[in-house]
Amino acid sequence: MPLKVRNFVRARDKALLSGDLDVVMAFWRKYYPNIKPPEREVLEIAMHKARSAAIALPIEARRASRDWLVKRGYASWDDNDLNKMLH
């Protein structure tokens, strides 16, 4: 994997794992400077969707985001793999 891609993935995973919308917004502004960032509510939903799908993140973080989404009536992006990884 090229260094530029590795750096992007590392920064993305760090931002997602933080669970902090300000950190995720800073990531957005750095890597997508020409795209208007979403409203905070939309960003929070997108963050949890991305966390649920990011297989490099700890399973506990992915499940927490899946549960957050389901509790609010949103679909998770985990492709149902989180149900297969029970304890």
C-alpha positions in Angstrom: 0.0 0.0 0.0 1.4 3.4 -0.9 2.6 5.6 1.9 0.0 8.3 1.1 -2.8 5.7 1.3 -1.4 4.3 4.6 -1.3 7.7 6.1 -4.9 8.4 5.1 -6.1 5.1 6.5 -4.2 5.6 9.7 -5.6 9.1 10.2 -9.1 7.9 9.3 -9.0 5.1 11.8 -7.6 7.3 14.5 -10.4 9.9 13.9 -13.1 7.2 13.9 -11.8 5.4 17.0 -11.7 8.7 18.9 -15.5 9.0 18.6 -15.0 12.7 18.8 -16.9 14.7 16.2 -14.4 17.6 16.4 -11.6 15.2 15.6 -13.7 13.7 12.7 -14.5 17.1 11.4 -10.8 18.1 11.5 -10.0 14.9 9.5 -12.8 15.9 7.0 -11.4 19.4 6.5 -7.8 18.1 6.0 -8.6 15.3 3.5 -11.7 16.9 1.8 -10.9 20.6 1.8 -13.1 21.3 -1.3 -16.2 19.5 -0.1 -18.5 21.2 2.4 -18.6 19.3 5.6 -22.0 17.8 6.7 -24.0 19.2 9.6 -22.9 17.7 13.0 -25.9 15.4 13.2 -25.2 13.9 9.8 -21.5 13.7 10.6 -22.3 11.8 13.8 -24.4 9.3 11.9 -21.7 8.9 9.2 -19.0 8.5 11.8 -20.9 5.6 13.4 -21.7 4.0 10.0 -18.0 4.2 9.1 -16.9 2.8 12.6 -19.3 -0.1 12.2 -17.7 -1.0 8.9 -14.0 -0.3 9.6 -12.6 -3.8 10.1 -9.3 -2.4 11.4 -11.0 -0.9 14.5 -11.5 -2.9 17.7 -14.6 -5.1 17.7 -16.0 -3.3 20.8 -15.9 0.1 19.0 -17.6 -1.4 16.0 -20.3 -3.0 18.1 -20.8 0.2 20.1 -21.4 2.2 16.9 -23.7 -0.5 15.4 -25.7 -0.4 18.6 -25.8 3.4 18.5 -27.2 3.3 15.0 -29.7 0.5 15.6 -31.0 2.3 18.7 -31.8 5.4 16.6 -33.3 3.4 13.7 -30.3 3.6 11.3 -28.7 0.7 9.4 -25.2 -0.4 10.3 -22.5 -0.9 7.6 -21.1 -3.9 9.4 -22.3 -6.4 6.8 -23.6 -8.6 9.7 -20.0 -9.7 10.5 -20.3 -8.3 14.0 -23.0 -10.9 14.8 -20.6 -13.6 13.7 -17.8 -12.4 16.1 -19.6 -13.0 19.4 -17.2 -13.1 22.4 
